[in-house]
Amino acid sequence: MKRHYVGSEIGTLRSVLLHRPNLSLQRLTPENCQDLLFDDVLDVERAGKEHDRFAGVLREQGVEVLLLSDLLTRTLDVPEAKRWLLQQQISDHRLGPGFASDIRDWLGQMSHRELARHLTGGLTRDEVPPEISSITGRSSQPDDFITRPLPNHLFTRDTSCWIYQGVSINPMAKIARQRETHNLRAIYRWHPAFAGGDFIKYYGDEDRNYDHATLEGGDVLVAGRGSVLIGLSERTTAQGIEFLALSLFRHHQAKRVVVMELPRQRSCMHLDTVMTHLDIDTFSIYPQIINTEMPCWILTPDGKGGLIRTAEKNYLTALEQALEIDQVRVITTGGDRFEAEREQWNDANNVLTLRPGVVVSYERNLRTNEKYDQAGITVLPIAGDELGRGRGGARCMSCPLERDGI
Ligand SMILES: NC(=[NH2+])NCCC[C@H](N)C(=O)O
């Protein structure tokens, strides 16, 4: 079995999980898109092409690209996985026991590819045969959906994140994304590439209510050298960080966790919207948010199963300690204040590093890409006019499964 291991944020990327936008994007309307955490509706066909190009660039660079729909389809071949997933996604308490059971039976007859399509793309009333109905004969949901689509599966970075020899399968903060976690849990439990594999599940794999202890992978940066950086953000709470840090220390996978506190706002919903790692000593940052005023702590194990929390003077010294280097170099978002704000909103700082100093970035962010270039960082540009409307860039549209350390 392949070894899944993510040793850093910038070491050579070898294998990555992506989700090609599908049915879920076709369901987005001006009325529901905000609820589903998209800022606009998309040209679905064009978004698909942009995504294919993104995957193409990764493959050309030698990265293995796995697609979520393929993994899910294969997972459904395992009868226990299929039963479990249908129970989770079409639950009795969501739809009422009779209706839920009829829907599960009906979905259970579908080809697994088609079922996977609905497990990510949702199910509408119209798609279900009319003879299946709830006791009132009405749709059990206020809108047309029997299960709502999961368009944010596009951002595979968030739902699960690999850290050294294990994975966190994340309890998501927003209702619109919580059911994504079931799909990932099933894949990591039952898909033959993962089932029984030699990796740790740090957090999030239990059937329980995680309540306020939420965590999303966009906030987790595997710095390497035994360090992990985590954003305390709109999505990732102190409670979630505490659980993950304790688990990392218990499994001897990290020596320290650097916590950086972000304002709770959409434009910087995750750490990776304002900061990514480009080369051993180099970070891309959005200076309006990432600056020396930002509260920052270092967590270390106390040797008795707890945590020691030390406040840090500023994030730069914290990063230097994390990477065990003398000085970090930062590249700030390009252009004047207005341009920088607009480019940050369009994910100029959210780039995917393929190996030290080589990144994939949206081509539209001209000013910032120019600064990367001047600083000796190689930019592989991709179009993202449609994809970007979901508020995410190359980093958050990818979940590294295998990457070298530094
Ligand atoms: N790691 C990230 N920056 N993820 C971006 C996620 C965007 C997505 N629409 C959401 O609101 O959840």
The ligand as a MOL file (V3000), in Angstrom:
LIG
                    3D

  0  0  0     0  0            999 V3000
M  V30 BEGIN CTAB
M  V30 COUNTS 12 11 0 0 0
M  V30 BEGIN ATOM
M  V30 1 N -8.8570 27.1180 2.5980 0
M  V30 2 C -9.6190 27.9740 1.9640 0
M  V30 3 N -9.2080 29.1950 1.7510 0 CHG=1
M  V30 4 N -10.8270 27.5840 1.5890 0
M  V30 5 C -11.7380 28.3670 0.8740 0
M  V30 6 C -13.1060 27.8490 1.0560 0
M  V30 7 C -14.1490 28.6530 0.3650 0
M  V30 8 C -15.5240 28.1320 0.5860 0
M  V30 9 N -16.4750 28.7310 -0.2850 0
M  V30 10 C -15.9560 28.3220 2.0270 0
M  V30 11 O -16.4810 29.3490 2.3140 0
M  V30 12 O -15.8050 27.4760 2.8660 0
M  V30 END ATOM
M  V30 BEGIN BOND
M  V30 1 1 1 2
M  V30 2 2 2 3
M  V30 3 1 2 4
M  V30 4 1 4 5
M  V30 5 1 5 6
M  V30 6 1 6 7
M  V30 7 1 7 8
M  V30 8 1 8 9
M  V30 9 1 8 10
M  V30 10 2 10 11
M  V30 11 1 10 12
M  V30 END BOND
M  V30 END CTAB
M  END
